[in-house]
């Protein structure tokens, strides 16, 4: 991923906060012949005493990607924010060029496939609970008949990816004058989440 300064100058706490806010990512692997495969999967990040934690998730047993994920080769996980087109018309002087604001983090790590039903169950509990905790009337896997949940566990594998290094691209107007950033932030076309990130990174 091409990254231009100052878009890579972000502290690790802010990176971790962003990673944990992403619940759906793209996972990319390649085989020994260079053939690539990608899967779009729900994930969570759990603390494991490392700087950025560990990625957990699940995928279907029939997904051919599982074979590559089980080889302990390097795996790429792409975390992306919403993006926003930035129009020069949003600035007072209108003399800049159009651009795009977004956050991209490419995480590289070693993957492994989990086939133990007990461990898969634990991964699913983490994933379900992290999402259902936001619901007023939350659902639990305890509501399912034992047989149906057992059948589910037989049809999926768990995933664990240890985060080894990452590349960060926070393209959030850091190269713009403060007066232009403030004008741009008045646009209704920028999402609330992206607006908060732009304000934080530029200390506005």
C-alpha positions as CSV (number, residue, x, y, z in Angstrom):
1,X,0.0,0.0,0.0
2,X,1.4,3.4,-1.0
3,X,1.4,5.8,1.9
4,X,2.5,9.4,1.8
5,X,3.6,11.4,4.8
6,X,1.9,12.8,7.0
7,X,-0.9,10.2,6.6
8,X,1.1,7.5,8.4
9,X,1.8,9.5,11.6
10,X,-0.7,8.0,14.0
11,X,-0.1,6.8,17.5
12,X,-0.7,3.1,18.4
13,X,-3.6,3.8,20.8
14,X,-5.6,5.5,18.0
15,X,-4.8,2.6,15.6
16,X,-6.0,0.1,18.2
17,X,-9.2,2.0,18.7
18,X,-9.9,2.0,14.9
19,X,-9.1,-1.7,14.5
20,X,-11.5,-2.6,17.3
21,X,-14.2,-0.5,15.7
22,X,-14.1,-2.6,12.5
23,X,-16.2,-5.7,12.6
24,X,-16.0,-6.7,9.0
25,X,-12.7,-7.0,7.0
26,X,-11.1,-8.4,3.9
27,X,-8.6,-11.3,4.4
28,X,-6.2,-12.0,1.6
29,X,-3.8,-15.0,1.2
30,X,-1.7,-16.4,-1.6
31,X,-0.5,-19.9,-2.3
32,X,3.0,-21.0,-3.4
33,X,2.2,-20.3,-7.0
34,X,1.1,-16.7,-6.3
35,X,-2.6,-17.4,-6.8
36,X,-4.5,-15.1,-4.4
37,X,-7.8,-15.6,-2.6
38,X,-9.8,-13.1,-0.6
39,X,-12.7,-13.6,1.9
40,X,-14.9,-10.9,3.5
41,X,-15.5,-11.9,7.1
42,X,-16.7,-10.8,10.5
43,X,-13.9,-10.5,13.0
44,X,-13.1,-9.3,16.5
45,X,-9.8,-8.2,18.1
46,X,-9.0,-9.7,21.5
47,X,-6.2,-8.7,23.8
48,X,-3.3,-11.2,24.0
49,X,-0.6,-9.0,25.7
50,X,0.7,-7.9,22.3
51,X,0.7,-4.3,21.1
52,X,-2.3,-4.7,18.8
53,X,-4.0,-7.9,20.0
54,X,-5.1,-10.9,18.0
55,X,-7.7,-11.2,15.3
56,X,-10.4,-13.9,15.7
57,X,-13.2,-14.9,13.3
58,X,-14.9,-17.8,11.5
59,X,-15.6,-19.0,8.0
60,X,-17.4,-21.9,6.4
61,X,-15.7,-25.3,6.2
62,X,-16.4,-25.3,2.5
63,X,-14.5,-22.0,1.9
64,X,-11.3,-23.0,0.1
65,X,-9.6,-20.1,1.8
66,X,-9.4,-22.2,5.0
67,X,-6.7,-24.4,3.4
68,X,-4.4,-21.4,2.9
69,X,-5.2,-19.9,6.3
70,X,-4.1,-23.2,7.9
71,X,-0.5,-23.1,6.5
72,X,0.8,-20.4,8.9
73,X,1.9,-18.3,6.0
74,X,1.7,-14.5,6.1
75,X,-1.9,-13.3,5.8
76,X,-3.1,-9.8,4.9
77,X,-6.1,-8.3,6.7
78,X,-7.5,-5.1,5.3
79,X,-9.4,-2.7,7.6
80,X,-11.2,0.2,6.0
81,X,-13.3,3.1,7.2
82,X,-16.1,4.9,5.3
83,X,-14.7,7.2,2.7
84,X,-15.7,10.7,1.6
85,X,-15.1,12.7,-1.6
86,X,-13.8,16.1,-0.7
87,X,-14.8,18.9,-3.1
88,X,-12.8,22.1,-3.5
89,X,-16.1,23.9,-3.5
90,X,-16.2,23.3,0.3
91,X,-13.3,25.6,0.8
92,X,-13.4,29.4,0.7
93,X,-10.8,29.9,-2.0
94,X,-11.7,26.8,-4.1
95,X,-8.1,26.5,-5.4
96,X,-7.3,23.0,-4.2
97,X,-8.1,19.8,-6.1
98,X,-10.6,17.1,-5.3
99,X,-9.5,14.4,-2.9
100,X,-10.8,11.5,-0.9
101,X,-10.7,11.1,2.9
102,X,-10.5,7.6,4.5
103,X,-8.6,5.3,6.8
104,X,-6.9,2.1,5.6
105,X,-4.9,-0.2,7.8
106,X,-3.2,-3.3,6.3
107,X,-2.5,-5.8,9.0
108,X,0.0,-8.6,8.4
109,X,0.2,-11.7,10.6
110,X,0.4,-15.5,10.9
111,X,-3.0,-17.3,10.6
112,X,-4.2,-20.6,11.9
113,X,-7.5,-22.5,11.5
114,X,-9.3,-23.7,14.6
115,X,-11.1,-27.0,14.3
116,X,-11.8,-27.8,17.9
117,X,-15.6,-27.3,18.5
118,X,-15.0,-26.0,22.0
119,X,-12.7,-23.3,20.8
120,X,-14.9,-22.5,17.9
121,X,-17.8,-22.1,20.3
122,X,-15.7,-19.7,22.4
123,X,-14.9,-17.6,19.3
124,X,-18.6,-17.4,18.3
125,X,-19.5,-16.4,21.8
126,X,-17.1,-13.5,21.6
127,X,-18.4,-12.4,18.2
128,X,-22.0,-12.7,19.1
129,X,-21.7,-11.0,22.4
130,X,-19.8,-8.1,21.0
131,X,-22.6,-7.4,18.6
132,X,-25.6,-8.4,20.7
133,X,-24.5,-6.2,23.6
134,X,-25.7,-3.2,21.5
135,X,-29.2,-4.6,21.2
136,X,-32.0,-3.8,23.6
137,X,-33.3,-7.3,23.6
138,X,-30.1,-9.2,23.0
139,X,-30.0,-12.8,21.7
140,X,-27.9,-15.6,23.1
141,X,-26.8,-18.9,21.5
142,X,-28.4,-20.6,24.6
143,X,-31.7,-20.0,22.8
144,X,-30.9,-22.5,20.1
145,X,-31.6,-26.2,20.4
146,X,-28.4,-28.2,21.2
147,X,-28.5,-30.1,18.0
148,X,-28.8,-27.1,15.7
149,X,-25.9,-25.4,17.4
150,X,-23.8,-28.6,17.2
151,X,-24.6,-28.8,13.5
152,X,-23.5,-25.2,13.1
153,X,-20.1,-25.9,14.8
154,X,-19.6,-28.8,12.4
155,X,-19.9,-26.5,9.4
156,X,-17.5,-23.7,10.3
157,X,-13.9,-23.2,11.3
158,X,-12.5,-20.7,13.7
159,X,-9.6,-18.3,12.6
160,X,-6.9,-16.8,14.7
161,X,-4.4,-14.3,13.2
162,X,-1.5,-13.0,15.3
163,X,-0.8,-9.4,14.4
164,X,2.9,-9.0,13.5
165,X,3.1,-5.7,11.7
166,X,0.9,-3.2,10.0
167,X,0.8,-0.3,7.6
168,X,-1.4,2.7,8.3
169,X,-2.9,5.3,6.0
170,X,-5.0,7.9,7.8
171,X,-5.8,10.2,4.9
172,X,-7.7,12.8,6.9
173,X,-6.8,16.2,5.4
174,X,-3.6,16.6,7.4
175,X,-2.0,18.3,4.4
176,X,-4.7,21.0,4.3
177,X,-4.6,24.4,6.0
178,X,-6.6,24.6,9.2
179,X,-9.1,27.1,7.7
180,X,-9.9,24.7,4.8
181,X,-10.4,21.7,7.1
182,X,-12.9,23.7,9.2
183,X,-14.8,24.7,6.0
184,X,-14.8,21.1,4.7
185,X,-16.1,19.8,8.0
186,X,-19.3,21.9,7.6
187,X,-20.3,19.7,4.7
188,X,-23.2,17.3,5.3
189,X,-21.7,14.8,3.0
190,X,-19.0,13.7,5.5
191,X,-20.2,11.0,7.9
192,X,-20.2,11.7,11.6
193,X,-17.6,9.0,12.2
194,X,-15.2,10.3,9.6
195,X,-15.8,13.9,10.8
196,X,-14.7,12.8,14.4
197,X,-11.6,11.2,13.0
198,X,-10.7,14.3,11.0
199,X,-11.2,16.5,14.0
200,X,-9.1,14.2,16.2
201,X,-6.2,13.8,13.9
202,X,-6.0,17.5,13.1
203,X,-6.6,18.6,16.7
204,X,-9.7,20.7,15.8
